[in-house]
């Protein structure tokens, strides 16, 4: 960002001959992304994507922060692993 370049994509290396030394697991890629989120400005966090085989295009690998969802609301996990309840209700005037 200092040099006015936004890191837009972090690509999972394609499984092609000769790229083995560049490849990592998806789990390791997610671990790298988890290390960026919450500790780095949102502008500096790229999308982690896989360029799907057969012309399927780029697909983002997104974190799953939703723990559960029921009639009481949504339980969410933040980047530190802490869980928070968010009420998923439509309030009428004066009820919140």
Backbone as JSON Lines, residues from 0, in Angstrom:
{"i":0,"aa":"X","n":[0.82,-1.19,0.0],"ca":[0.0,0.0,0.0],"c":[0.86,1.26,0.0]}
{"i":1,"aa":"X","n":[2.03,1.16,0.6],"ca":[2.94,2.3,0.62],"c":[3.32,2.73,-0.78]}
{"i":2,"aa":"X","n":[3.48,1.75,-1.68],"ca":[3.85,2.06,-3.06],"c":[2.62,2.06,-3.98]}
{"i":3,"aa":"X","n":[1.44,2.18,-3.35],"ca":[0.16,2.28,-4.06],"c":[-0.19,1.03,-4.88]}
{"i":4,"aa":"X","n":[0.15,-0.12,-4.33],"ca":[-0.2,-1.39,-4.97],"c":[-1.01,-2.19,-3.96]}
{"i":5,"aa":"X","n":[-2.22,-2.54,-4.34],"ca":[-3.08,-3.35,-3.47],"c":[-2.91,-4.82,-3.83]}
{"i":6,"aa":"X","n":[-2.6,-5.65,-2.84],"ca":[-2.51,-7.09,-3.11],"c":[-3.91,-7.65,-3.33]}
{"i":7,"aa":"X","n":[-4.3,-7.88,-4.56],"ca":[-5.68,-8.23,-4.87],"c":[-5.95,-9.72,-4.73]}
{"i":8,"aa":"X","n":[-5.09,-10.56,-5.29],"ca":[-5.27,-12.02,-5.22],"c":[-4.05,-12.69,-4.61]}
{"i":9,"aa":"X","n":[-4.31,-13.74,-3.85],"ca":[-3.29,-14.71,-3.47],"c":[-3.77,-16.0,-4.11]}
{"i":10,"aa":"X","n":[-3.06,-16.44,-5.14],"ca":[-3.46,-17.63,-5.89],"c":[-2.91,-18.9,-5.27]}
{"i":11,"aa":"X","n":[-3.75,-19.93,-5.19],"ca":[-3.28,-21.27,-4.89],"c":[-2.58,-21.75,-6.14]}
{"i":12,"aa":"X","n":[-1.36,-22.22,-5.99],"ca":[-0.57,-22.63,-7.16],"c":[-1.24,-23.82,-7.86]}
{"i":13,"aa":"X","n":[-1.37,-23.71,-9.17],"ca":[-1.96,-24.79,-9.97],"c":[-1.09,-26.04,-9.9]}
{"i":14,"aa":"X","n":[-1.73,-27.22,-9.9],"ca":[-0.97,-28.48,-9.88],"c":[-0.43,-28.83,-11.27]}
{"i":15,"aa":"X","n":[0.64,-28.16,-11.64],"ca":[1.26,-28.41,-12.94],"c":[2.68,-28.9,-12.74]}
{"i":16,"aa":"X","n":[3.18,-29.62,-13.71],"ca":[4.53,-30.18,-13.64],"c":[5.53,-29.05,-13.47]}
{"i":17,"aa":"X","n":[6.44,-29.25,-12.53],"ca":[7.49,-28.27,-12.28],"c":[7.14,-27.22,-11.25]}
{"i":18,"aa":"X","n":[5.92,-27.26,-10.71],"ca":[5.53,-26.23,-9.73],"c":[5.48,-26.77,-8.3]}
{"i":19,"aa":"X","n":[5.91,-28.01,-8.12],"ca":[5.79,-28.65,-6.81],"c":[6.44,-27.84,-5.7]}
{"i":20,"aa":"X","n":[7.58,-27.23,-5.98],"ca":[8.3,-26.48,-4.95],"c":[7.61,-25.15,-4.61]}
{"i":21,"aa":"X","n":[6.64,-24.73,-5.41],"ca":[5.86,-23.52,-5.11],"c":[4.55,-23.84,-4.41]}
{"i":22,"aa":"X","n":[4.12,-25.1,-4.49],"ca":[2.8,-25.47,-3.99],"c":[2.77,-25.64,-2.48]}
{"i":23,"aa":"X","n":[1.61,-25.37,-1.93],"ca":[1.33,-25.63,-0.53],"c":[-0.09,-26.21,-0.47]}
{"i":24,"aa":"X","n":[-0.49,-26.65,0.68],"ca":[-1.85,-27.17,0.82],"c":[-2.84,-26.01,0.95]}
{"i":25,"aa":"X","n":[-4.09,-26.3,0.68],"ca":[-5.15,-25.3,0.88],"c":[-5.18,-24.9,2.36]}
{"i":26,"aa":"X","n":[-5.0,-25.89,3.25],"ca":[-5.0,-25.6,4.69],"c":[-3.91,-24.59,5.05]}
{"i":27,"aa":"X","n":[-2.73,-24.73,4.46],"ca":[-1.64,-23.78,4.72],"c":[-1.99,-22.4,4.16]}
{"i":28,"aa":"X","n":[-2.6,-22.36,2.99],"ca":[-3.04,-21.09,2.42],"c":[-4.05,-20.39,3.31]}
{"i":29,"aa":"X","n":[-4.99,-21.17,3.87],"ca":[-5.98,-20.6,4.78],"c":[-5.31,-20.1,6.06]}
{"i":30,"aa":"X","n":[-4.3,-20.83,6.51],"ca":[-3.54,-20.41,7.7],"c":[-2.84,-19.07,7.44]}
{"i":31,"aa":"X","n":[-2.26,-18.92,6.26],"ca":[-1.61,-17.65,5.89],"c":[-2.63,-16.52,5.9]}
{"i":32,"aa":"X","n":[-3.8,-16.77,5.31],"ca":[-4.84,-15.75,5.27],"c":[-5.34,-15.39,6.67]}
{"i":33,"aa":"X","n":[-5.48,-16.4,7.53],"ca":[-5.9,-16.15,8.91],"c":[-4.89,-15.27,9.64]}
{"i":34,"aa":"X","n":[-3.62,-15.42,9.29],"ca":[-2.58,-14.6,9.89],"c":[-2.65,-13.15,9.46]}
{"i":35,"aa":"X","n":[-3.24,-12.9,8.3],"ca":[-3.38,-11.53,7.81],"c":[-4.62,-10.84,8.37]}
{"i":36,"aa":"X","n":[-5.73,-11.58,8.46],"ca":[-7.0,-10.99,8.89],"c":[-6.95,-10.57,10.35]}
{"i":37,"aa":"X","n":[-7.38,-9.36,10.6],"ca":[-7.42,-8.86,11.97],"c":[-6.11,-8.25,12.42]}
{"i":38,"aa":"X","n":[-5.04,-8.51,11.67],"ca":[-3.73,-7.99,12.04],"c":[-3.18,-7.05,10.98]}
{"i":39,"aa":"X","n":[-3.85,-7.0,9.85],"ca":[-3.43,-6.18,8.72],"c":[-4.63,-5.38,8.24]}
{"i":40,"aa":"X","n":[-4.4,-4.2,7.76],"ca":[-5.49,-3.39,7.22],"c":[-6.27,-4.2,6.18]}
{"i":41,"aa":"X","n":[-7.58,-4.05,6.19],"ca":[-8.42,-4.76,5.23],"c":[-8.03,-4.49,3.79]}
{"i":42,"aa":"X","n":[-7.5,-3.3,3.52],"ca":[-7.06,-2.96,2.17],"c":[-5.86,-3.81,1.74]}
{"i":43,"aa":"X","n":[-5.12,-4.34,2.72],"ca":[-3.91,-5.1,2.41],"c":[-4.13,-6.61,2.43]}
{"i":44,"aa":"X","n":[-5.37,-7.04,2.63],"ca":[-5.66,-8.48,2.67],"c":[-6.22,-8.89,1.31]}
{"i":45,"aa":"X","n":[-5.49,-9.75,0.59],"ca":[-5.95,-10.17,-0.73],"c":[-7.05,-11.23,-0.65]}
{"i":46,"aa":"X","n":[-7.69,-11.5,-1.77],"ca":[-8.6,-12.64,-1.89],"c":[-7.75,-13.87,-2.13]}
{"i":47,"aa":"X","n":[-8.01,-14.94,-1.37],"ca":[-7.33,-16.22,-1.58],"c":[-8.2,-16.99,-2.58]}
{"i":48,"aa":"X","n":[-7.66,-17.3,-3.75],"ca":[-8.46,-17.92,-4.8],"c":[-7.79,-19.14,-5.41]}
{"i":49,"aa":"X","n":[-8.64,-20.0,-5.94],"ca":[-8.2,-21.15,-6.73],"c":[-8.72,-20.91,-8.14]}
{"i":50,"aa":"X","n":[-7.84,-21.04,-9.11],"ca":[-8.26,-20.97,-10.52],"c":[-8.68,-22.39,-10.89]}
{"i":51,"aa":"X","n":[-9.99,-22.63,-10.93],"ca":[-10.5,-23.99,-11.08],"c":[-10.16,-24.58,-12.45]}
{"i":52,"aa":"X","n":[-9.87,-25.87,-12.46],"ca":[-9.54,-26.54,-13.73],"c":[-10.75,-26.58,-14.67]}
{"i":53,"aa":"X","n":[-10.47,-26.66,-15.94],"ca":[-11.53,-26.8,-16.93],"c":[-12.28,-25.53,-17.24]}
{"i":54,"aa":"X","n":[-11.68,-24.38,-16.95],"ca":[-12.31,-23.12,-17.3],"c":[-13.37,-22.63,-16.33]}
{"i":55,"aa":"X","n":[-13.36,-23.15,-15.11],"ca":[-14.35,-22.74,-14.12],"c":[-14.11,-21.36,-13.54]}
{"i":56,"aa":"X","n":[-12.94,-20.81,-13.78],"ca":[-12.64,-19.46,-13.3],"c":[-12.1,-19.44,-11.88]}
{"i":57,"aa":"X","n":[-11.89,-18.23,-11.39],"ca":[-11.35,-18.03,-10.05],"c":[-12.48,-18.18,-9.03]}
{"i":58,"aa":"X","n":[-12.21,-18.97,-7.99],"ca":[-13.18,-19.16,-6.92],"c":[-12.5,-18.8,-5.6]}
{"i":59,"aa":"X","n":[-13.08,-17.84,-4.84],"ca":[-12.46,-17.46,-3.58],"c":[-12.64,-18.54,-2.52]}
{"i":60,"aa":"X","n":[-11.62,-18.72,-1.71],"ca":[-11.7,-19.61,-0.56],"c":[-11.86,-18.68,0.64]}
{"i":61,"aa":"X","n":[-13.08,-18.64,1.16],"ca":[-13.43,-17.69,2.2],"c":[-13.46,-18.35,3.57]}
{"i":62,"aa":"X","n":[-13.18,-17.58,4.61],"ca":[-13.25,-18.15,5.96],"c":[-14.7,-18.4,6.34]}
{"i":63,"aa":"X","n":[-14.91,-19.37,7.21],"ca":[-16.25,-19.68,7.68],"c":[-16.38,-19.15,9.1]}
{"i":64,"aa":"X","n":[-16.89,-17.94,9.24],"ca":[-17.02,-17.32,10.55],"c":[-18.36,-17.6,11.2]}
{"i":65,"aa":"X","n":[-19.3,-18.21,10.48],"ca":[-20.6,-18.53,11.05],"c":[-20.51,-19.87,11.78]}
{"i":66,"aa":"X","n":[-20.74,-19.84,13.11],"ca":[-20.68,-21.05,13.92],"c":[-22.04,-21.74,13.91]}
{"i":67,"aa":"X","n":[-23.1,-20.97,14.14],"ca":[-24.45,-21.52,14.13],"c":[-25.45,-20.4,13.85]}
{"i":68,"aa":"X","n":[-26.67,-20.81,13.49],"ca":[-27.73,-19.84,13.18],"c":[-29.04,-20.49,13.57]}
{"i":69,"aa":"X","n":[-29.75,-19.87,14.5],"ca":[-31.05,-20.39,14.91],"c":[-32.02,-19.24,15.14]}
{"i":70,"aa":"X","n":[-33.16,-19.52,15.78],"ca":[-34.18,-18.49,15.97],"c":[-33.7,-17.35,16.89]}
{"i":71,"aa":"X","n":[-32.68,-17.6,17.71],"ca":[-32.16,-16.56,18.61],"c":[-31.19,-15.63,17.9]}
{"i":72,"aa":"X","n":[-30.57,-16.11,16.87],"ca":[-29.62,-15.27,16.14],"c":[-28.48,-16.06,15.54]}
{"i":73,"aa":"X","n":[-27.43,-15.34,15.27],"ca":[-26.27,-15.87,14.57],"c":[-25.08,-15.88,15.52]}
{"i":74,"aa":"X","n":[-24.43,-17.01,15.66],"ca":[-23.21,-17.1,16.46],"c":[-22.04,-16.98,15.49]}
{"i":75,"aa":"X","n":[-21.21,-15.96,15.71],"ca":[-20.08,-15.68,14.81],"c":[-18.76,-15.81,15.55]}
{"i":76,"aa":"X","n":[-17.73,-16.26,14.84],"ca":[-16.38,-16.38,15.39],"c":[-15.52,-15.31,14.73]}
{"i":77,"aa":"X","n":[-14.81,-14.52,15.53],"ca":[-13.95,-13.49,14.95],"c":[-12.56,-14.04,14.65]}
{"i":78,"aa":"X","n":[-11.66,-13.19,14.18],"ca":[-10.32,-13.62,13.77],"c":[-9.5,-14.16,14.93]}
{"i":79,"aa":"X","n":[-9.88,-13.83,16.18],"ca":[-9.18,-14.34,17.35],"c":[-9.76,-15.66,17.85]}
{"i":80,"aa":"X","n":[-10.83,-16.12,17.22],"ca":[-11.47,-17.36,17.64],"c":[-12.54,-17.16,18.7]}
{"i":81,"aa":"X","n":[-12.81,-15.91,19.09],"ca":[-13.84,-15.63,20.08],"c":[-15.21,-15.66,19.41]}
{"i":82,"aa":"X","n":[-16.21,-16.16,20.15],"ca":[-17.56,-16.28,19.6],"c":[-18.49,-15.21,20.16]}
{"i":83,"aa":"X","n":[-19.35,-14.68,19.3],"ca":[-20.28,-13.63,19.66],"c":[-21.65,-13.93,19.06]}
{"i":84,"aa":"X","n":[-22.7,-13.63,19.82],"ca":[-24.07,-13.8,19.33],"c":[-24.54,-12.49,18.72]}
{"i":85,"aa":"X","n":[-25.14,-12.59,17.56],"ca":[-25.72,-11.43,16.88],"c":[-27.2,-11.72,16.69]}
{"i":86,"aa":"X","n":[-28.09,-10.87,17.25],"ca":[-29.52,-11.13,17.12],"c":[-29.98,-10.95,15.67]}
{"i":87,"aa":"X","n":[-30.55,-11.99,15.12],"ca":[-31.02,-11.95,13.73],"c":[-32.54,-11.8,13.73]}
{"i":88,"aa":"X","n":[-32.98,-10.64,14.16],"ca":[-34.41,-10.38,14.25],"c":[-34.71,-9.04,13.59]}
{"i":89,"aa":"X","n":[-35.92,-8.9,13.11],"ca":[-36.38,-7.62,12.59],"c":[-37.14,-6.96,13.73]}
{"i":90,"aa":"X","n":[-36.61,-5.85,14.22],"ca":[-37.21,-5.19,15.37],"c":[-38.29,-4.21,14.95]}
{"i":91,"aa":"X","n":[-39.29,-4.12,15.78],"ca":[-40.28,-3.07,15.57],"c":[-39.8,-1.84,16.34]}
{"i":92,"aa":"X","n":[-40.32,-0.71,16.02],"ca":[-39.88,0.55,16.63],"c":[-39.88,0.46,18.16]}
{"i":93,"aa":"X","n":[-38.72,0.72,18.74],"ca":[-38.61,0.79,20.2],"c":[-38.35,-0.52,20.91]}
{"i":94,"aa":"X","n":[-38.12,-1.63,20.2],"ca":[-37.92,-2.9,20.89],"c":[-36.46,-3.27,21.09]}
{"i":95,"aa":"X","n":[-35.54,-2.58,20.44],"ca":[-34.12,-2.91,20.65],"c":[-33.59,-2.11,21.74]}
